[in-house]
Structures are given as structure tokens and as C-alpha cells.
Amino acid sequence: MIFDQLKNAHLYFPLSDRIAKALQYLAQTDFANIAPGTYEIDGENIFALVQEYSTRPLSSSKWESHKKYIDIQYIVSGKEKMGYTDAKKVIVLQRYHPNNDIVLYKGEGNFITAEEGQFVLFFPTDIHMPQLAINIPREVKKVVVKVRTDFVFETAKEEAVSENEDSVIEPPAEG
């Protein structure tokens, strides 16, 4: 996980060409009048999700991680709390879904407050919980840039699940 001001984005360009391209896109784009939606930057390798939403309470949120994509979450306006944790502090609620590149968990962790002009880079090994309210729900505009990684990441929790399928808590069937 990396947490910094967008003005320092150049410090992270050496991580990879794709991360550099994603951070340059964030730094060079004025999101004030860009509508929510998906915006292609480099095909399926890099794309942006512009979002506007009201933050939510911790009690209605779940921990998540991804395997194929790195998340760069940039706060355009407003502020929110974001959680981060280790695989040892969570249990799997919903196994990996390749269509939406997500594993869901429940458990505990630590939190930061992300404000306008700041970004958080979550690698596939970083279990995180975004969009959290700070005391009361507030409106936030955020851009999540999805950066495809060429590596397949398995969290320690996912590896443990494959050994002991009984540890997975399946969500109730929707009906």
C-alpha cells in the first residue's frame, strides 16, 4: 500500500510503466466536470472508474482484494476513511470472482483518512475497505484507476482456503 499526495506521483513512476501512465493520467486530468463512468486509458491494461457516492458506515462494508489489478484510488473532492489489513486478520466471505476481480472478507484492520488531492495505491496483496464515512456520510468524488498486473497474486488467506474449504463463509443466496 502507498498513501501520498498526487503532487508526489512522480516518485512512484519507477514502479512500472503502467503505474506511471496511470498516475500521469490522474495528474493531467481535470475531473471537476467529468461524469461518473468508465474511461479507457490503455485498453484492459489501464482504465479509470470515475465515481460519485455517499460514504457508508463501517458496519455495511466488507474488506476486499483483487488479483489481476492494482487499485489507485484518488480523491477528487470530499474525504473518506479507508481500511487496510493483513490476511491473518480476516476470513473469506466470498471466493474470488474473475469477472469482477474481487475476493470479499470480514475481519478487522487499520484505517487512514484520504482527502482531496491524495491517492492510495493498493496492490493485489493489500486487503482494503474503501468508501467509509468519517462520523457521518459525506459526498465524495473519486477516481479508481485499475492497473493490470502481469503477476497472479494469491493472498495467504486464499491459499489457506484452498486447503480448508470449510473456512469459507458463503453469503446467502439471492432470491
C-alpha positions as CSV (number, residue, x, y, z in Angstrom):
1,M,0.0,0.0,0.0
2,I,1.2,3.5,-0.8
3,F,-0.6,6.6,0.6
4,D,0.6,10.0,-0.7
5,Q,-0.3,13.3,-2.3
6,L,-0.8,13.3,-6.1
7,K,1.8,16.1,-6.3
8,N,4.3,13.4,-5.4
9,A,3.2,10.9,-8.0
10,H,6.4,11.1,-9.9
11,L,8.2,9.4,-7.1
12,Y,6.3,6.2,-8.0
13,F,6.8,6.2,-11.7
14,P,9.8,3.7,-11.4
15,L,7.4,1.0,-10.0
16,S,6.2,0.2,-13.6
17,D,5.3,1.8,-16.9
18,R,1.6,1.1,-16.3
19,I,1.6,2.7,-12.8
20,A,3.5,5.7,-14.2
21,K,0.9,6.1,-17.0
22,A,-2.0,5.8,-14.6
23,L,-0.5,8.4,-12.2
24,Q,0.2,10.7,-15.1
25,Y,-3.4,10.4,-16.2
26,L,-4.6,11.4,-12.7
27,A,-2.2,14.3,-12.6
28,Q,-3.0,15.7,-16.1
29,T,-6.8,15.3,-16.0
30,D,-9.3,17.8,-14.6
31,F,-12.0,15.6,-13.1
32,A,-14.2,18.5,-11.9
33,N,-16.6,18.2,-14.9
34,I,-16.1,14.6,-15.8
35,A,-19.2,12.4,-15.3
36,P,-19.1,9.2,-13.5
37,G,-18.3,6.2,-15.7
38,T,-15.5,4.1,-17.1
39,Y,-12.7,5.7,-19.1
40,E,-10.2,3.7,-21.1
41,I,-6.6,4.8,-20.7
42,D,-4.8,1.7,-22.2
43,G,-7.4,-0.9,-23.1
44,E,-7.8,-3.5,-20.4
45,N,-4.4,-2.8,-19.1
46,I,-5.4,0.6,-17.5
47,F,-8.8,2.2,-17.1
48,A,-10.4,4.7,-14.8
49,L,-13.7,4.4,-12.9
50,V,-15.0,7.9,-12.0
51,Q,-17.3,7.6,-9.1
52,E,-19.6,9.9,-7.1
53,Y,-21.2,8.4,-3.9
54,S,-22.0,9.0,-0.3
55,T,-19.6,7.3,2.1
56,R,-21.1,4.5,4.2
57,P,-20.8,3.2,7.7
58,L,-18.2,0.5,8.6
59,S,-21.0,-1.9,9.6
60,S,-22.2,-2.1,6.0
61,S,-18.8,-2.5,4.4
62,K,-16.6,-5.5,3.5
63,W,-12.9,-6.0,3.1
64,E,-11.8,-6.7,-0.5
65,S,-8.8,-7.6,-2.5
66,H,-8.0,-8.2,-6.2
67,K,-5.8,-10.5,-8.2
68,K,-5.5,-9.0,-11.7
69,Y,-5.5,-5.3,-11.0
70,I,-3.8,-2.7,-8.8
71,D,-6.2,0.0,-7.5
72,I,-5.0,3.6,-7.5
73,Q,-7.8,5.4,-5.6
74,Y,-7.6,9.2,-6.0
75,I,-9.9,11.6,-4.0
76,V,-11.1,14.4,-6.3
77,S,-13.3,16.0,-3.7
78,G,-14.5,15.2,-0.2
79,K,-12.8,12.8,2.1
80,E,-13.3,9.2,3.3
81,K,-11.8,6.7,5.6
82,M,-10.1,3.6,4.0
83,G,-9.2,0.4,5.8
84,Y,-6.2,-1.8,5.2
85,T,-5.4,-5.1,6.8
86,D,-3.4,-8.3,6.7
87,A,-4.7,-11.7,5.5
88,K,-4.2,-13.1,9.0
89,K,-6.9,-10.7,10.4
90,V,-9.7,-11.7,8.0
91,I,-11.8,-14.6,6.8
92,V,-13.1,-15.1,3.3
93,L,-16.8,-14.3,2.8
94,Q,-16.8,-14.7,-0.9
95,R,-14.3,-16.6,-3.0
96,Y,-12.5,-14.9,-6.0
97,H,-14.8,-14.0,-8.9
98,P,-12.7,-13.5,-12.1
99,N,-15.4,-11.5,-13.8
100,N,-15.2,-8.6,-11.3
101,D,-11.7,-9.5,-9.9
102,I,-12.6,-9.5,-6.2
103,V,-12.4,-11.5,-3.1
104,L,-14.6,-10.4,-0.1
105,Y,-13.7,-10.8,3.6
106,K,-14.8,-9.9,7.1
107,G,-12.4,-9.1,9.9
108,E,-10.5,-6.2,11.4
109,G,-7.8,-3.8,10.4
110,N,-6.4,-0.2,10.5
111,F,-7.7,2.9,8.9
112,I,-6.5,6.1,7.2
113,T,-8.3,9.3,6.1
114,A,-7.9,10.1,2.4
115,E,-8.7,13.7,1.4
116,E,-8.9,15.7,-1.7
117,G,-5.6,15.5,-3.7
118,Q,-4.4,12.3,-2.1
119,F,-4.2,8.8,-3.6
120,V,-3.9,5.3,-2.2
121,L,-2.3,2.6,-4.2
122,F,-3.5,-0.9,-3.2
123,F,-1.5,-3.8,-4.6
124,P,-3.3,-7.2,-5.1
125,T,-1.9,-8.4,-1.8
126,D,-3.4,-5.4,0.1
127,I,-6.7,-6.2,1.6
128,H,-8.6,-2.9,1.8
129,M,-12.0,-1.3,2.6
130,P,-12.8,1.9,0.8
131,Q,-15.7,4.4,0.8
132,L,-16.1,4.6,4.6
133,A,-17.8,7.5,6.4
134,I,-15.9,9.7,8.8
135,N,-18.5,10.1,11.6
136,I,-21.4,10.9,9.1
137,P,-21.9,10.1,5.4
138,R,-20.5,12.7,3.0
139,E,-20.4,13.1,-0.7
140,V,-17.1,12.0,-2.4
141,K,-15.9,12.1,-6.0
142,K,-13.2,9.6,-6.5
143,V,-11.3,8.1,-9.4
144,V,-10.2,4.5,-9.2
145,V,-7.6,3.6,-11.8
146,K,-7.3,-0.1,-12.4
147,V,-3.8,-1.1,-13.4
148,R,-3.4,-4.6,-14.7
149,T,-0.6,-6.6,-13.3
150,D,1.2,-9.3,-15.1
151,F,1.6,-11.3,-12.0
152,V,-1.1,-13.6,-10.4
153,F,-1.3,-12.8,-6.7
154,E,-2.6,-15.2,-4.1
155,T,-3.1,-13.9,-0.6
156,A,-2.1,-16.1,2.3
157,K,-5.8,-16.3,3.2
158,E,-6.7,-17.6,-0.3
159,E,-4.0,-20.3,-0.1
160,A,-5.3,-21.4,3.3
161,V,-8.9,-21.5,1.9
162,S,-7.9,-23.9,-0.9
163,E,-6.5,-26.3,1.8
164,N,-9.6,-26.0,4.0
165,E,-12.8,-25.2,2.1
166,D,-14.8,-25.3,5.3
167,S,-13.3,-22.0,6.5
168,V,-15.1,-20.1,3.7
169,I,-18.4,-18.4,4.7
170,E,-20.7,-18.4,1.8
171,P,-23.1,-15.4,1.5
172,P,-26.8,-16.2,1.5
173,A,-28.3,-16.9,-1.9
174,E,-30.0,-14.0,-3.5
175,G,-33.6,-14.8,-4.4
